[in-house]
Amino acid sequence: MARPPRFDMHQLLDAAVRRAAAAGPTGVTMSAVAKEVGAPSGSVYHRFAGRTALLAEVWLRTVERFQEGYLATLEAEADAQRAGATAARQVVAWARAHPEEAALLLYGAEDFGRSEWPEELIRRADRGNQRVYTALASVAAALGAEDPQATEGVTLALVDLPLALVRRHLRAGKPLPAHAEDLAEESATALLSMISAKPAATG
């Protein structure tokens, strides 16, 4: 009976997350990940064809984990305004619970070599992003946000503002303050209330 591999893919990706959080995408190399887990470099090459594949998978796994919780939060509330405010809170709560993965998401897919990814991985990333765009559009429609300014406001409330709050503290190397979730939720509530109260544009 064959021995199970000592280092599975998720162990190696966990190590890659730690390297990215500590040193950015440039710190994620095959040898650095191997050293992080105490594995021979061959163990990493056995799981990933090369550094491009490693970078793609660590980015995609992190984004998909974030998106899973974010979309579940949006879909759990029937009231669009409440769903949006709770989703804004979820952005901060997820970052607090997963600080290393949140630090990784301070970068962008291009920093993790997206331009060199195989087409199937680019499609995988685009599918995840499209699910989020569709969910945001549903919130906007439920609030009656029909013009470009209003729909942009929904994205600002549900994504941009909570991410900016997280980014400012993480980039400074500081923990998120205890009030961060409340502030994200309250800010989103205020902005969404303005959007829903705005009269619809007439032709």
Backbone as a printed PyTorch tensor [residue, N CA C, xyz], in Angstrom:
tensor([[[  0.8410,  -1.1900,   0.0000],
         [  0.0000,   0.0000,   0.0000],
         [  0.8820,   1.2480,   0.0000]],

        [[  0.5840,   2.1810,  -0.9150],
         [  1.4120,   3.3840,  -1.0550],
         [  1.2620,   4.2850,   0.1590]],

        [[  2.3680,   4.8900,   0.5630],
         [  2.3220,   5.8240,   1.6850],
         [  1.6350,   7.1140,   1.2570]],

        [[  0.7680,   7.6690,   2.1060],
         [  0.1490,   8.9500,   1.7550],
         [  1.2120,  10.0410,   1.7280]],

        [[  1.0370,  11.0480,   0.8840],
         [  2.0290,  12.1220,   0.8290],
         [  2.1140,  12.8420,   2.1660]],

        [[  3.3290,  13.2040,   2.5500],
         [  3.5380,  13.8580,   3.8400],
         [  3.0020,  15.2810,   3.8280]],

        [[  3.1150,  15.9400,   2.6810],
         [  2.6910,  17.3280,   2.5670],
         [  1.6160,  17.4290,   1.4880]],

        [[  0.3780,  17.7150,   1.9110],
         [ -0.6820,  17.8180,   0.9130],
         [ -0.7530,  19.2370,   0.3700]],

        [[ -1.6160,  19.4210,  -0.6260],
         [ -1.6870,  20.6960,  -1.3210],
         [ -2.0590,  21.8330,  -0.3860]],

        [[ -2.9960,  21.5890,   0.5290],
         [ -3.4450,  22.6730,   1.3980],
         [ -2.3710,  23.0700,   2.4090]],

        [[ -1.5780,  22.1310,   2.8540],
         [ -0.4530,  22.4840,   3.7300],
         [  0.5170,  23.4120,   3.0060]],

        [[  0.7730,  23.1050,   1.7580],
         [  1.6930,  23.9270,   0.9730],
         [  1.0850,  25.2960,   0.6730]],

        [[ -0.2110,  25.3340,   0.3980],
         [ -0.8630,  26.6220,   0.1580],
         [ -0.9330,  27.4520,   1.4320]],

        [[ -1.1290,  26.7950,   2.5720],
         [ -1.0940,  27.5200,   3.8450],
         [  0.2710,  28.1730,   4.0380]],

        [[  1.3140,  27.4420,   3.6960],
         [  2.6650,  27.9900,   3.7990],
         [  2.8490,  29.1550,   2.8350]],

        [[  2.2880,  29.0350,   1.6370],
         [  2.3870,  30.1180,   0.6570],
         [  1.6540,  31.3680,   1.1470]],

        [[  0.5300,  31.1780,   1.8220],
         [ -0.1940,  32.3160,   2.4080],
         [  0.6840,  33.0150,   3.4360]],

        [[  1.3310,  32.2380,   4.2770],
         [  2.2040,  32.8370,   5.2990],
         [  3.3420,  33.6100,   4.6590]],

        [[  3.9110,  33.0630,   3.5970],
         [  4.9950,  33.7610,   2.9090],
         [  4.4870,  35.0460,   2.2620]],

        [[  3.3110,  35.0010,   1.6480],
         [  2.7530,  36.1910,   1.0110],
         [  2.4360,  37.2620,   2.0370]],

        [[  1.9100,  36.8600,   3.1910],
         [  1.5880,  37.8230,   4.2350],
         [  2.8420,  38.4790,   4.7870]],

        [[  3.9190,  37.7240,   4.8530],
         [  5.1540,  38.2370,   5.4310],
         [  5.9890,  39.0410,   4.4420]],

        [[  6.0030,  38.6120,   3.1740],
         [  6.9410,  39.2060,   2.2200],
         [  6.3120,  39.5910,   0.8930]],

        [[  4.9820,  39.4930,   0.7730],
         [  4.3410,  39.8320,  -0.4830],
         [  4.4740,  38.7100,  -1.4980]],

        [[  3.9100,  38.8910,  -2.6870],
         [  3.9530,  37.8410,  -3.7070],
         [  5.3660,  37.4200,  -4.0860]],

        [[  6.3090,  38.3450,  -4.0540],
         [  7.6780,  37.9820,  -4.4190],
         [  8.2780,  36.9820,  -3.4390]],

        [[  7.7240,  36.9080,  -2.2340],
         [  8.2230,  35.9640,  -1.2470],
         [  7.6990,  34.5560,  -1.4310]],

        [[  6.7700,  34.3930,  -2.3640],
         [  6.1850,  33.0700,  -2.6090],
         [  6.9590,  32.3970,  -3.7320]],

        [[  7.9340,  31.6000,  -3.3500],
         [  8.7030,  30.8190,  -4.3090],
         [  8.6030,  29.3540,  -3.9170]],

        [[  8.9480,  28.4990,  -4.8450],
         [  8.8740,  27.0680,  -4.5670],
         [  9.7900,  26.7050,  -3.3930]],

        [[ 10.9990,  27.2560,  -3.4010],
         [ 11.9460,  26.9270,  -2.3330],
         [ 11.5180,  27.5160,  -0.9930]],

        [[ 10.9540,  28.7260,  -1.0180],
         [ 10.5240,  29.3570,   0.2350],
         [  9.3690,  28.5860,   0.8650]],

        [[  8.4430,  28.1290,   0.0420],
         [  7.3140,  27.3400,   0.5560],
         [  7.8090,  26.0090,   1.1050]],

        [[  8.7290,  25.3820,   0.3890],
         [  9.2850,  24.1140,   0.8720],
         [  9.9640,  24.3130,   2.2230]],

        [[ 10.7310,  25.3760,   2.3420],
         [ 11.4250,  25.6500,   3.6020],
         [ 10.4320,  25.9320,   4.7180]],

        [[  9.3370,  26.6270,   4.3920],
         [  8.3290,  26.9950,   5.3920],
         [  7.7330,  25.7720,   6.0690]],

        [[  7.5440,  24.6880,   5.3090],
         [  6.9310,  23.4840,   5.8740],
         [  7.9550,  22.4020,   6.1920]],

        [[  9.2220,  22.6790,   5.9020],
         [ 10.2500,  21.6770,   6.1540],
         [ 10.2040,  20.5190,   5.1860]],

        [[  9.8290,  20.8370,   3.9410],
         [  9.7050,  19.7960,   2.9170],
         [ 10.8220,  19.9510,   1.8860]],

        [[ 11.1730,  18.8870,   1.1980],
         [ 12.0830,  19.0370,   0.0620],
         [ 11.3740,  19.7780,  -1.0660]],

        [[ 12.1300,  20.4990,  -1.8710],
         [ 11.5260,  21.2580,  -2.9680],
         [ 10.7130,  20.3660,  -3.8980]],

        [[ 11.1350,  19.1040,  -4.0100],
         [ 10.4090,  18.1870,  -4.8830],
         [  8.9690,  17.9920,  -4.4650]],

        [[  8.6880,  18.1210,  -3.1680],
         [  7.3060,  17.9770,  -2.7020],
         [  6.4250,  19.0840,  -3.2620]],

        [[  6.9810,  20.2780,  -3.3870],
         [  6.2160,  21.3990,  -3.9310],
         [  6.0190,  21.2110,  -5.4290]],

        [[  7.0800,  20.7990,  -6.1270],
         [  6.9670,  20.5790,  -7.5720],
         [  6.0520,  19.4080,  -7.8940]],

        [[  5.9170,  18.4790,  -6.9490],
         [  4.9950,  17.3650,  -7.1590],
         [  3.5460,  17.8430,  -7.1830]],

        [[  3.2500,  18.9100,  -6.4190],
         [  1.8840,  19.4300,  -6.3270],
         [  1.6030,  20.5490,  -7.3250]],

        [[  2.6420,  21.2980,  -7.6740],
         [  2.4630,  22.4590,  -8.5540],
         [  3.5090,  22.4020,  -9.6660]],

        [[  3.0590,  22.6440, -10.8840],
         [  3.9530,  22.5230, -12.0330],
         [  5.0890,  23.5320, -11.9880]],

        [[  4.8640,  24.6560, -11.3370],
         [  5.8760,  25.6970, -11.2530],
         [  5.3560,  26.8450, -10.4100]],

        [[  6.1410,  27.9050, -10.3310],
         [  5.7700,  29.0290,  -9.4780],
         [  4.4780,  29.6930,  -9.9480]],

        [[  4.2600,  29.7670, -11.2550],
         [  3.0330,  30.3760, -11.7670],
         [  1.8050,  29.6370, -11.2400]],

        [[  1.8510,  28.3180, -11.2760],
         [  0.7250,  27.5150, -10.7790],
         [  0.5410,  27.7040,  -9.2760]],

        [[  1.6310,  27.7910,  -8.5510],
         [  1.5620,  28.0030,  -7.1030],
         [  0.9340,  29.3520,  -6.7890]],

        [[  1.3870,  30.3990,  -7.4620],
         [  0.8390,  31.7340,  -7.2360],
         [ -0.6480,  31.7770,  -7.5690]],

        [[ -1.0250,  31.1520,  -8.6780],
         [ -2.4300,  31.1510,  -9.0830],
         [ -3.2950,  30.4660,  -8.0320]],

        [[ -2.8540,  29.3190,  -7.5610],
         [ -3.6750,  28.5560,  -6.6270],
         [ -3.7780,  29.2410,  -5.2660]],

        [[ -2.6980,  29.8570,  -4.8050],
         [ -2.7930,  30.5160,  -3.5000],
         [ -3.6980,  31.7340,  -3.5940]],

        [[ -3.6630,  32.4510,  -4.7190],
         [ -4.5630,  33.5920,  -4.9000],
         [ -6.0130,  33.1250,  -4.9920]],

        [[ -6.2610,  32.1340,  -5.8530],
         [ -7.6300,  31.6870,  -6.0910],
         [ -8.2450,  31.0710,  -4.8350]],

        [[ -7.4920,  30.2560,  -4.1220],
         [ -8.0570,  29.6550,  -2.9140],
         [ -8.4280,  30.7350,  -1.9010]],

        [[ -7.5730,  31.7430,  -1.7570],
         [ -7.8510,  32.8060,  -0.7940],
         [ -9.0720,  33.6060,  -1.1990]],

        [[ -9.1370,  34.0090,  -2.4530],
         [-10.2830,  34.7880,  -2.9380],
         [-11.5650,  33.9900,  -2.8340]],

        [[-11.5190,  32.7340,  -3.2120],
         [-12.7290,  31.9110,  -3.1920],
         [-13.2340,  31.6800,  -1.7710]],

        [[-12.3310,  31.5390,  -0.8260],
         [-12.7630,  31.4050,   0.5710],
         [-13.4420,  32.6830,   1.0470]],

        [[-12.8640,  33.8180,   0.6800],
         [-13.4970,  35.0890,   1.0460],
         [-14.8620,  35.2220,   0.3700]],

        [[-14.9250,  34.9430,  -0.9260],
         [-16.1710,  35.0970,  -1.6630],
         [-17.2620,  34.1840,  -1.1380]],

        [[-16.8980,  32.9850,  -0.7160],
         [-17.8930,  32.0350,  -0.2040],
         [-18.6290,  32.6180,   0.9990]],

        [[-17.8820,  33.1410,   1.9660],
         [-18.5100,  33.7260,   3.1420],
         [-19.2580,  35.0070,   2.8300]],

        [[-18.7040,  35.8020,   1.9380],
         [-19.3180,  37.0710,   1.5810],
         [-20.6580,  36.8520,   0.8830]],

        [[-20.6830,  35.9530,  -0.0850],
         [-21.9230,  35.6900,  -0.8190],
         [-22.9600,  35.0180,   0.0790]],

        [[-22.5170,  34.1370,   0.9630],
         [-23.4630,  33.5010,   1.8900],
         [-24.1270,  34.5480,   2.7720]],

        [[-23.3680,  35.5550,   3.1920],
         [-23.9260,  36.6290,   4.0130],
         [-24.9400,  37.4390,   3.2290]],

        [[-24.6060,  37.7800,   1.9960],
         [-25.5380,  38.5510,   1.1670],
         [-26.8400,  37.7960,   0.9230]],

        [[-26.7240,  36.4920,   0.7400],
         [-27.8940,  35.6900,   0.3820],
         [-28.7350,  35.2950,   1.5920]],

        [[-28.1990,  35.4820,   2.7920],
         [-28.9130,  35.0420,   3.9940],
         [-30.0070,  36.0050,   4.4260]],

        [[-29.9330,  37.2550,   3.9790],
         [-30.8950,  38.2830,   4.3740],
         [-31.8400,  38.5970,   3.2230]],

        [[-33.1300,  38.5890,   3.4980],
         [-34.1080,  38.9210,   2.4570],
         [-34.1460,  40.4150,   2.1780]],

        [[-33.9540,  41.2300,   3.2040],
         [-33.9830,  42.6830,   3.0510],
         [-32.6570,  43.1480,   2.4620]],

        [[-32.6970,  43.8310,   1.3190],
         [-31.4830,  44.2050,   0.5980],
         [-30.5920,  45.1430,   1.4100]],

        [[-31.2010,  46.1030,   2.0880],
         [-30.3970,  47.0490,   2.8520],
         [-29.6940,  46.3470,   4.0190]],

        [[-30.4200,  45.4920,   4.6860],
         [-29.8250,  44.7450,   5.7910],
         [-28.7470,  43.7890,   5.2740]],

        [[-29.0140,  43.1400,   4.1320],
         [-28.0340,  42.2230,   3.5500],
         [-26.7390,  42.9550,   3.2190]],

        [[-26.8730,  44.1410,   2.6350],
         [-25.6860,  44.9060,   2.2770],
         [-24.8760,  45.3290,   3.4790]],

        [[-25.5500,  45.8090,   4.5190],
         [-24.8490,  46.2430,   5.7230],
         [-24.1430,  45.0680,   6.3990]],

        [[-24.8110,  43.9150,   6.4060],
         [-24.2080,  42.7280,   7.0180],
         [-23.0170,  42.2400,   6.2020]],

        [[-23.1150,  42.3660,   4.8830],
         [-21.9960,  41.9640,   4.0260],
         [-20.7890,  42.8650,   4.2440]],

        [[-21.0330,  44.1590,   4.4140],
         [-19.9190,  45.0720,   4.7060],
         [-19.2430,  44.6820,   6.0110]],

        [[-20.0370,  44.3120,   6.9780],
         [-19.4860,  43.8560,   8.2670],
         [-18.6830,  42.5760,   8.0850]],

        [[-19.1710,  41.6900,   7.2250],
         [-18.5090,  40.4100,   6.9820],
         [-17.1100,  40.6010,   6.4100]],

        [[-16.9210,  41.6170,   5.5780],
         [-15.5920,  41.8820,   5.0160],
         [-14.5770,  42.0670,   6.1410]],

        [[-14.9460,  42.8710,   7.1210],
         [-14.0350,  43.1620,   8.2400],
         [-13.9020,  41.9400,   9.1470]],

        [[-15.0160,  41.2700,   9.4220],
         [-14.9770,  40.0980,  10.3000],
         [-14.0990,  38.9990,   9.7060]],

        [[-14.1960,  38.8070,   8.3910],
         [-13.3720,  37.7860,   7.7380],
         [-11.9000,  38.1570,   7.8370]],

        [[-11.5850,  39.4280,   7.6190],
         [-10.1940,  39.8710,   7.7100],
         [ -9.6540,  39.6910,   9.1250]],

        [[-10.4890,  39.9340,  10.1200],
         [-10.0500,  39.7590,  11.5120],
         [ -9.7810,  38.2730,  11.8000]],

        [[-10.6390,  37.4100,  11.2870],
         [-10.4990,  35.9760,  11.5430],
         [ -9.3690,  35.3530,  10.7310]],

        [[ -9.0150,  35.9800,   9.5930],
         [ -7.9980,  35.4220,   8.6850],
         [ -6.9910,  36.5120,   8.3000]],

        [[ -6.2200,  37.0030,   9.2540],
         [ -5.3600,  38.1600,   8.9740],
         [ -4.3020,  37.9050,   7.9060]],

        [[ -3.7600,  36.6920,   7.8370],
         [ -2.7330,  36.4200,   6.8190],
         [ -3.3490,  36.3810,   5.4260]],

        [[ -4.5060,  35.7580,   5.3020],
         [ -5.1760,  35.7370,   4.0020],
         [ -5.6450,  37.1380,   3.6140]],

        [[ -6.1030,  37.9080,   4.5830],
         [ -6.5060,  39.2820,   4.3040],
         [ -5.3190,  40.1100,   3.8270]],

        [[ -4.1540,  39.8940,   4.4110],
         [ -2.9510,  40.6040,   3.9770],
         [ -2.6080,  40.2500,   2.5350]],

        [[ -2.8260,  39.0080,   2.1690],
         [ -2.5940,  38.5830,   0.7880],
         [ -3.5110,  39.3420,  -0.1720]],

        [[ -4.7680,  39.5380,   0.2380],
         [ -5.7370,  40.2090,  -0.6370],
         [ -5.5270,  41.7120,  -0.7270]],

        [[ -4.5370,  42.2470,  -0.0050],
         [ -4.2000,  43.6480,  -0.2020],
         [ -3.5380,  43.8520,  -1.5630]],

        [[ -3.0840,  42.7510,  -2.1410],
         [ -2.5070,  42.7930,  -3.4800],
         [ -3.6170,  42.4970,  -4.4950]],

        [[ -3.2700,  42.4060,  -5.7500],
         [ -4.2370,  42.0680,  -6.7790],
         [ -3.8180,  40.8130,  -7.5090]],

        [[ -4.7080,  40.2940,  -8.3240],
         [ -4.3950,  39.0730,  -9.0690],
         [ -3.1680,  39.2490,  -9.9550]],

        [[ -2.9770,  40.4350, -10.5100],
         [ -1.8120,  40.6660, -11.3660],
         [ -0.5180,  40.5180, -10.5860]],

        [[ -0.5450,  40.8790,  -9.3010],
         [  0.6480,  40.6940,  -8.4660],
         [  0.9780,  39.2230,  -8.2880]],

        [[ -0.0120,  38.3700,  -8.4970],
         [  0.1830,  36.9260,  -8.3940],
         [  0.2540,  36.2730,  -9.7760]],

        [[  0.6170,  37.0810, -10.7660],
         [  0.9420,  36.5450, -12.0850],
         [ -0.2250,  36.1710, -12.9610]],

        [[ -1.3840,  36.8230, -12.7840],
         [ -2.5670,  36.4430, -13.5560],
         [ -2.3140,  36.4170, -15.0650]],

        [[ -1.5240,  37.3430, -15.5600],
         [ -1.2840,  37.4080, -17.0140],
         [ -0.6180,  36.1460, -17.5540]],

        [[ -0.0190,  35.3500, -16.6620],
         [  0.6590,  34.1220, -17.0830],
         [ -0.1210,  32.8650, -16.7150]],

        [[ -1.2810,  33.0260, -16.0850],
         [ -2.0550,  31.8530, -15.6960],
         [ -2.6080,  31.1350, -16.9170]],

        [[ -2.8020,  29.8300, -16.8210],
         [ -3.5180,  29.1080, -17.8790],
         [ -4.9530,  29.6340, -18.0140]],

        [[ -5.5100,  29.4850, -19.1680],
         [ -6.8370,  30.0350, -19.4500],
         [ -7.9030,  29.5070, -18.4970]],

        [[ -7.7970,  28.2400, -18.1100],
         [ -8.8400,  27.6850, -17.2310],
         [ -8.8210,  28.3420, -15.8460]],

        [[ -7.6570,  28.7560, -15.3880],
         [ -7.5890,  29.4220, -14.0920],
         [ -8.0800,  30.8620, -14.1800]],

        [[ -7.8400,  31.4990, -15.3050],
         [ -8.3900,  32.8420, -15.5160],
         [ -9.9090,  32.7770, -15.5480]],

        [[-10.4530,  31.7710, -16.2220],
         [-11.9130,  31.6140, -16.2560],
         [-12.4580,  31.3380, -14.8600]],

        [[-11.7460,  30.5540, -14.0980],
         [-12.1630,  30.2610, -12.7210],
         [-12.2200,  31.5420, -11.8900]],

        [[-11.2130,  32.3710, -12.0300],
         [-11.2080,  33.6460, -11.3050],
         [-12.3560,  34.5310, -11.7690]],

        [[-12.5820,  34.5830, -13.0630],
         [-13.6370,  35.4420, -13.5990],
         [-15.0180,  34.9740, -13.1710]],

        [[-15.2070,  33.6640, -13.0640],
         [-16.5060,  33.1500, -12.6110],
         [-16.8000,  33.5900, -11.1810]],

        [[-15.8020,  33.5160, -10.3370],
         [-15.9930,  33.9510,  -8.9580],
         [-16.3040,  35.4320,  -8.8720]],

        [[-15.5540,  36.2210,  -9.6310],
         [-15.8050,  37.6600,  -9.6250],
         [-17.1990,  37.9840, -10.1510]],

        [[-17.6260,  37.2560, -11.1780],
         [-18.9410,  37.5150, -11.7450],
         [-20.0520,  37.1910, -10.7530]],

        [[-19.8660,  36.1900,  -9.9350],
         [-20.8660,  35.8800,  -8.9060],
         [-21.0290,  37.0530,  -7.9480]],

        [[-19.9130,  37.6760,  -7.5910],
         [-19.9810,  38.8320,  -6.6910],
         [-20.6540,  40.0060,  -7.3990]],

        [[-20.2730,  40.2690,  -8.6550],
         [-20.8870,  41.3730,  -9.3990],
         [-22.3990,  41.1780,  -9.5120]],

        [[-22.8220,  39.9430,  -9.7560],
         [-24.2430,  39.6450,  -9.8930],
         [-24.9710,  39.8740,  -8.5680]],

        [[-24.3510,  39.4660,  -7.4680],
         [-24.9640,  39.6660,  -6.1550],
         [-25.0850,  41.1560,  -5.8280]],

        [[-24.0510,  41.9290,  -6.1530],
         [-24.1020,  43.3700,  -5.9120],
         [-25.1820,  44.0220,  -6.7760]],

        [[-25.3080,  43.5600,  -8.0080],
         [-26.3390,  44.1000,  -8.8910],
         [-27.7340,  43.7960,  -8.3580]],

        [[-27.9010,  42.6300,  -7.7420],
         [-29.1980,  42.2760,  -7.1650],
         [-29.5530,  43.1880,  -6.0030]],

        [[-28.5590,  43.5040,  -5.1670],
         [-28.7920,  44.4280,  -4.0610],
         [-29.1580,  45.8000,  -4.6140]],

        [[-28.4150,  46.2610,  -5.6100],
         [-28.6850,  47.5660,  -6.2030],
         [-30.0990,  47.6240,  -6.7730]],

        [[-30.4970,  46.5700,  -7.4820],
         [-31.8320,  46.5470,  -8.0800],
         [-32.9140,  46.5670,  -7.0070]],

        [[-32.7020,  45.8150,  -5.9260],
         [-33.6910,  45.7690,  -4.8480],
         [-33.8360,  47.1200,  -4.1560]],

        [[-32.7700,  47.8920,  -4.1590],
         [-32.8070,  49.2190,  -3.5380],
         [-33.3100,  50.2940,  -4.5050]],

        [[-33.5390,  49.8950,  -5.7570],
         [-33.9570,  50.8610,  -6.7510],
         [-32.8170,  51.7140,  -7.2720]],

        [[-31.5970,  51.2210,  -7.1330],
         [-30.4200,  51.9530,  -7.6120],
         [-30.2670,  51.7040,  -9.1070]],

        [[-30.7960,  52.6210,  -9.9040],
         [-30.8540,  52.4050, -11.3380],
         [-29.7980,  53.1850, -12.1190]],

        [[-29.3830,  54.3430, -11.6290],
         [-28.4220,  55.1410, -12.3860],
         [-27.0020,  54.7440, -11.9870]],

        [[-25.9990,  55.0810, -12.8110],
         [-24.6120,  54.6670, -12.5380],
         [-24.0940,  55.1330, -11.1810]],

        [[-24.4620,  56.3300, -10.7650],
         [-23.9740,  56.8270,  -9.4860],
         [-24.4880,  55.9840,  -8.3320]],

        [[-25.7520,  55.6000,  -8.4030],
         [-26.3390,  54.8020,  -7.3250],
         [-25.7440,  53.3980,  -7.2830]],

        [[-25.5790,  52.7870,  -8.4470],
         [-25.0060,  51.4420,  -8.4630],
         [-23.5470,  51.4680,  -8.0010]],

        [[-22.8340,  52.5250,  -8.3460],
         [-21.4610,  52.6790,  -7.8570],
         [-21.4550,  52.8400,  -6.3380]],

        [[-22.4710,  53.5100,  -5.8350],
         [-22.5790,  53.6890,  -4.3920],
         [-22.7710,  52.3840,  -3.6520]],

        [[-23.4940,  51.4560,  -4.2550],
         [-23.6870,  50.1470,  -3.6300],
         [-22.3420,  49.4230,  -3.5110]],

        [[-21.5560,  49.4400,  -4.5720],
         [-20.2370,  48.8110,  -4.5230],
         [-19.3380,  49.5030,  -3.5060]],

        [[-19.4230,  50.8110,  -3.4440],
         [-18.6520,  51.5680,  -2.4600],
         [-19.0110,  51.1290,  -1.0400]],

        [[-20.3060,  51.0050,  -0.7670],
         [-20.7750,  50.6550,   0.5740],
         [-20.4390,  49.2210,   0.9560]],

        [[-20.5760,  48.2970,   0.0110],
         [-20.4620,  46.8680,   0.3200],
         [-19.0610,  46.3090,   0.1550]],

        [[-18.2220,  47.0020,  -0.6210],
         [-16.8950,  46.4610,  -0.9170],
         [-15.7840,  47.4600,  -0.6040]],

        [[-15.8410,  48.6140,  -1.2590],
         [-14.6970,  49.5290,  -1.2110],
         [-14.4310,  50.0860,   0.1880]],

        [[-15.4780,  50.5490,   0.8690],
         [-15.2800,  51.1400,   2.1890],
         [-14.7790,  50.1260,   3.2280]],

        [[-15.4050,  48.9620,   3.3420],
         [-14.8740,  48.0080,   4.3280],
         [-13.4610,  47.5350,   4.0020]],

        [[-13.1600,  47.3670,   2.7040],
         [-11.8040,  46.9640,   2.3400],
         [-10.7930,  48.0590,   2.6600]],

        [[-11.1840,  49.3150,   2.4480],
         [-10.2830,  50.4280,   2.7740],
         [ -9.9910,  50.4630,   4.2720]],

        [[-10.9970,  50.1920,   5.0670],
         [-10.8250,  50.1610,   6.5210],
         [ -9.8390,  49.0620,   6.9200]],

        [[-10.0130,  47.8940,   6.3310],
         [ -9.1040,  46.7760,   6.6070],
         [ -7.6920,  47.1030,   6.1340]],

        [[ -7.5920,  47.6180,   4.9120],
         [ -6.2930,  47.8720,   4.2900],
         [ -5.4490,  48.8510,   5.1130]],

        [[ -6.0750,  49.8960,   5.6030],
         [ -5.3400,  50.9300,   6.3240],
         [ -4.6420,  50.3550,   7.5510]],

        [[ -5.3330,  49.5070,   8.2650],
         [ -4.7450,  48.9510,   9.4850],
         [ -3.7340,  47.8520,   9.1800]],

        [[ -4.0520,  46.9840,   8.2340],
         [ -3.1350,  45.8860,   7.9310],
         [ -1.8370,  46.3980,   7.3380]],

        [[ -1.9230,  47.3980,   6.4750],
         [ -0.6970,  47.9310,   5.8790],
         [  0.1640,  48.6490,   6.9070]],

        [[ -0.4590,  49.1420,   7.9450],
         [  0.3000,  49.7770,   9.0270],
         [  0.8320,  48.7450,  10.0180]],

        [[  0.5040,  47.4780,   9.7900],
         [  0.9510,  46.4260,  10.6920],
         [  0.2410,  46.4370,  12.0280]],

        [[ -0.9750,  46.9710,  12.0440],
         [ -1.7300,  47.0860,  13.2910],
         [ -2.9580,  46.1820,  13.2470]],

        [[ -3.3950,  45.7000,  14.4040],
         [ -4.6190,  44.8910,  14.4210],
         [ -5.8370,  45.7660,  14.1500]],

        [[ -6.8740,  45.1480,  13.6590],
         [ -8.1120,  45.8790,  13.4420],
         [ -8.6920,  46.3080,  14.7840]],

        [[ -9.1600,  47.5420,  14.9010],
         [ -9.7420,  47.9840,  16.1750],
         [-11.0430,  47.2560,  16.4620]],

        [[-11.4210,  47.2270,  17.7160],
         [-12.6140,  46.4930,  18.1270],
         [-13.8810,  47.0170,  17.4670]],

        [[-13.8760,  48.3040,  17.1000],
         [-15.0860,  48.8960,  16.5200],
         [-15.1490,  48.7660,  15.0050]],

        [[-14.2110,  48.0840,  14.3790],
         [-14.1210,  48.0880,  12.9180],
         [-15.3690,  47.5030,  12.2490]],

        [[-15.8600,  46.3740,  12.7630],
         [-17.0600,  45.7750,  12.1630],
         [-18.2580,  46.7170,  12.2730]],

        [[-18.4310,  47.3070,  13.4540],
         [-19.5520,  48.2230,  13.6490],
         [-19.4520,  49.4100,  12.6990]],

        [[-18.2480,  49.9370,  12.5380],
         [-18.0630,  51.0930,  11.6710],
         [-18.3710,  50.7540,  10.2120]],

        [[-17.9410,  49.5780,   9.7600],
         [-18.2350,  49.1580,   8.3900],
         [-19.7310,  49.0000,   8.1800]],

        [[-20.3940,  48.3720,   9.1370],
         [-21.8390,  48.1620,   9.0200],
         [-22.6040,  49.4800,   9.0640]],

        [[-22.2270,  50.3580,   9.9860],
         [-22.9240,  51.6420,  10.1040],
         [-22.7250,  52.5180,   8.8680]],

        [[-21.5200,  52.5010,   8.3240],
         [-21.2390,  53.2950,   7.1230],
         [-22.0360,  52.7730,   5.9400]],

        [[-22.0850,  51.4510,   5.8040],
         [-22.8530,  50.8680,   4.7100],
         [-24.3410,  51.1690,   4.8700]],

        [[-24.8450,  51.0700,   6.0800],
         [-26.2590,  51.3590,   6.3320],
         [-26.5930,  52.7940,   5.9380]],

        [[-25.7370,  53.7250,   6.3240],
         [-25.9880,  55.1330,   6.0210],
         [-25.9790,  55.3780,   4.5140]],

        [[-25.0010,  54.8110,   3.8280],
         [-24.9060,  55.0420,   2.3850],
         [-26.0370,  54.3580,   1.6380]],

        [[-26.3860,  53.1470,   2.0410],
         [-27.4860,  52.4400,   1.3800],
         [-28.8220,  53.1350,   1.6370]],

        [[-28.9730,  53.7220,   2.7980],
         [-30.2100,  54.4640,   3.0970],
         [-30.3430,  55.6660,   2.1710]],

        [[-29.2380,  56.3410,   1.9210],
         [-29.2500,  57.4780,   0.9880],
         [-29.6060,  57.0280,  -0.4190]],

        [[-29.0410,  55.8730,  -0.8230],
         [-29.2970,  55.3680,  -2.1680],
         [-30.7630,  54.9690,  -2.3350]],

        [[-31.3170,  54.2640,  -1.3350],
         [-32.6900,  53.7940,  -1.4560],
         [-33.6960,  54.9450,  -1.3660]],

        [[-33.2870,  56.0380,  -0.7170],
         [-34.1820,  57.1830,  -0.5800],
         [-34.1450,  58.1190,  -1.7870]],

        [[-33.1360,  57.9320,  -2.6330],
         [-32.9770,  58.8100,  -3.7860],
         [-34.0520,  58.5090,  -4.8240]],

        [[-34.7690,  59.5220,  -5.3330],
         [-35.7770,  59.2560,  -6.3570],
         [-35.1690,  58.6460,  -7.5980]],

        [[-35.8800,  57.7230,  -8.1880],
         [-35.3910,  57.1070,  -9.4170],
         [-35.3380,  58.1330, -10.5410]],

        [[-34.3400,  58.0120, -11.3980],
         [-34.2050,  58.9370, -12.5220],
         [-35.3410,  58.7180, -13.5140]],

        [[-35.8340,  59.7930, -14.0710],
         [-36.9100,  59.6990, -15.0690],
         [-36.3620,  60.0340, -16.4390]],

        [[-36.9200,  59.4070, -17.4330],
         [-36.4420,  59.6300, -18.7820],
         [-36.9480,  60.9060, -19.4010]]])
